[in-house]
């Protein structure tokens, strides 16, 4: 029985290095990427016709064709083969129709047609608007490699002068993502938007940022699918579920948890209050904490430093982990999880219970409260965890349908 190919990812493709001889890596459904000795990567289609293996049909250069588009073309050619028709002539015409991205305008069209194809309608619309209204009229005719940070800044400053600093920053971010795409395909040597400081264009009040349900799912799925250490993945997920401050989670110790009772008592000294803070844990949170406990590397800290000394990870570790993911969720910081939880819980809570169950005004609980139990607070915690899980499941399904 033939071995099934492991589906490729953009990051895996970018990591493929040239060897002494060219080689192919399969994606499945006949699609392979061939890595030349020069480092160039070419999409090919492998197929048999009338029972005979045929020469590989060339789809095109990876720099010009994304994984998503290559898969679509491979499916198109596979359908032709199923009808007994060779796809070679069609593949040749398709290659001739590919834009040669020498100038920024052509590169932007390639970006929108390939990289942006699977994004939401709203995300594509706002990106297209920024490109068509401000970016392409100003620098669209320039060679990709000729665009400088000064050119990008000039575009953004013109938008800012219209009284739209947030749109200026959004436009800068659109250019930044466009160049990240071009760099990944070796069509650009550097990113001119990267050196334009965000704060020089607009300052966003983090107190107002609330993630939508789709954004919650997208963030957690990106974390789940990333290569960061498993404990950090769980820490970020727990930060969402428990709604505590980042420092409270990072500095947590095992003796603060009662997993059998699904509770976490944060000492008053650490929360800088007069009483301990009692956090009720959802079933999902308890499962994650039990996994961490089984594989614990420290008798004291839940998230110990990898340096070996008995101390927790640095407070900046989770921020750095999220930053490395390159999330497409704009103006997001970890503290937004708490505000997000509060907002969504107010929306899904019963109107008669809103004042009582507001997460934003949650009160510290004493050990006496734990003994008596607080069924409503436990219901809130579980309701939030179930909502978060539903968003993550939806994000997984969206990602699966895009493959």
MOTA-V18417 format. One record per residue. N is the residue number from 1. PSI is psi in whole degrees, -180 to 180 (NA if undefined). NEAR is the number of other ideal C-beta (glycine too) atoms within 10 Angstrom. Layout:
BEGIN
N,PSI,NEAR
N,PSI,NEAR
END
This chain:
BEGIN
1,126,3
2,147,4
3,132,6
4,140,8
5,143,14
6,122,11
7,139,14
8,161,20
9,159,13
10,-42,15
11,-38,12
12,-40,14
13,-44,20
14,-27,13
15,-10,8
16,126,16
17,149,6
18,153,14
19,-178,10
20,-31,6
21,148,8
22,153,13
23,161,14
24,146,12
25,128,16
26,144,17
27,-28,21
28,160,14
29,30,15
30,-12,20
31,129,25
32,157,21
33,129,21
34,126,17
35,116,20
36,164,13
37,-22,11
38,-11,8
39,-12,10
40,142,14
41,126,20
42,131,19
43,133,28
44,161,21
45,123,25
46,129,17
47,165,21
48,146,10
49,130,14
50,37,7
51,3,5
52,136,6
53,131,9
54,158,15
55,150,9
56,135,18
57,133,25
58,128,16
59,-45,27
60,178,19
61,133,16
62,-32,23
63,-26,16
64,-14,19
65,121,24
66,167,24
67,-42,22
68,-47,16
69,-40,20
70,-40,23
71,-40,21
72,-41,15
73,-39,21
74,-39,25
75,-40,14
76,-44,15
77,-35,25
78,-38,15
79,-37,11
80,-44,20
81,-38,17
82,-25,9
83,2,6
84,18,8
85,134,13
86,135,15
87,2,23
88,-49,18
89,-40,11
90,-41,15
91,-37,23
92,-43,11
93,-40,9
94,-41,19
95,-37,17
96,-25,8
97,-11,7
98,133,15
99,143,12
100,106,9
101,80,20
102,-35,12
103,163,17
104,-36,28
105,-45,19
106,-38,14
107,-39,25
108,-39,25
109,-41,15
110,-43,24
111,-45,25
112,-35,16
113,-27,15
114,-67,19
115,-35,22
116,-1,19
117,-37,14
118,5,15
119,168,15
120,158,12
121,-41,7
122,-40,9
123,-42,13
124,-39,14
125,-46,11
126,-34,17
127,-47,23
128,-40,14
129,-44,14
130,-42,22
131,-50,22
132,-35,12
133,-41,13
134,-40,22
135,-58,25
136,-38,17
137,-30,12
138,-46,15
139,9,21
140,-29,17
141,-3,10
142,151,14
143,145,11
144,-46,20
145,-12,14
146,-16,11
147,130,24
148,170,14
149,-35,14
150,-37,11
151,-44,19
152,-45,24
153,-39,20
154,-42,12
155,-47,24
156,-36,28
157,-35,13
158,-39,14
159,-42,23
160,-37,19
161,-18,10
162,0,10
163,25,8
164,67,17
165,-35,17
166,-38,15
167,-33,20
168,-44,26
169,-40,23
170,-43,21
171,-42,27
172,-41,25
173,-34,20
174,-46,21
175,-40,26
176,-46,18
177,-36,18
178,-45,26
179,-30,24
180,-40,16
181,-45,20
182,-38,24
183,-41,15
184,-27,17
185,13,23
186,29,14
187,-10,19
188,141,20
189,-24,10
190,172,13
191,104,19
192,-23,21
193,-19,22
194,-30,14
195,1,13
196,113,23
197,132,8
198,-40,15
199,-16,8
200,-14,15
201,-45,22
202,150,18
203,122,11
204,137,16
205,111,7
206,-19,13
207,-16,9
208,-6,9
209,120,17
210,128,15
211,140,21
212,169,13
213,-44,16
214,-38,16
215,-38,20
216,-48,24
217,-42,23
218,-42,22
219,-49,27
220,-36,21
221,-39,19
222,-40,18
223,-47,21
224,-40,15
225,-4,14
226,175,18
227,11,8
228,162,18
229,144,13
230,-44,10
231,-34,19
232,-36,18
233,-46,18
234,-37,20
235,-45,24
236,-39,24
237,-42,19
238,-31,23
239,-38,22
240,-46,24
241,-39,23
242,-21,26
243,28,21
244,172,19
245,151,18
246,-44,20
247,-34,12
248,-40,18
249,-47,21
250,-38,20
251,6,19
252,147,24
253,156,16
254,-30,15
255,-6,10
256,-14,17
257,141,21
258,88,12
259,-29,15
260,-31,7
261,5,13
262,51,18
263,158,22
264,121,24
265,108,18
266,123,22
267,144,15
268,-37,14
269,-33,8
270,-32,16
271,-1,16
272,47,6
273,177,12
274,-19,7
275,157,14
276,153,20
277,122,20
278,124,20
279,124,25
280,133,24
281,137,24
282,168,22
283,-39,14
284,-41,20
285,-42,24
286,-42,19
287,-43,13
288,-42,20
289,-35,21
290,-37,12
291,-45,13
292,-37,19
293,-38,12
294,-35,7
295,19,10
296,142,15
297,1,13
298,140,16
299,-16,10
300,-58,13
301,143,18
302,-37,24
303,78,22
304,155,18
305,145,15
306,-4,10
307,-12,9
308,-24,9
309,155,8
310,78,12
311,159,13
312,169,19
313,159,21
314,151,12
315,-25,11
316,-8,11
317,-45,19
318,-37,20
319,-44,14
320,-37,11
321,-44,19
322,-41,22
323,-37,11
324,-18,11
325,-21,16
326,46,11
327,148,15
328,29,14
329,107,17
330,148,13
331,39,16
332,134,18
333,162,13
334,-33,18
335,-21,15
336,-19,20
337,-40,24
338,-46,18
339,-38,18
340,-46,23
341,-45,25
342,-45,18
343,-47,16
344,-36,21
345,-37,21
346,-33,15
347,-35,10
348,-8,12
349,154,19
350,138,8
351,-33,7
352,-17,8
353,4,12
354,-49,12
355,-38,10
356,-35,12
357,5,18
358,124,14
359,-32,20
360,-30,12
361,23,9
362,138,17
363,151,11
364,143,16
365,144,19
366,174,15
367,-28,12
368,-39,8
369,-37,17
370,-42,16
371,-42,8
372,-25,10
373,153,12
374,83,16
375,-38,9
376,-44,12
377,-36,19
378,-39,15
379,-39,14
380,-49,24
381,-44,26
382,-37,18
383,-43,16
384,-44,24
385,-39,19
386,-39,13
387,-47,17
388,-43,23
389,-38,16
390,-38,13
391,-40,22
392,-42,21
393,-41,13
394,-40,16
395,-38,22
396,-43,15
397,-41,12
398,-42,15
399,-40,16
400,-37,8
401,-19,8
402,-11,12
403,NA,13
END
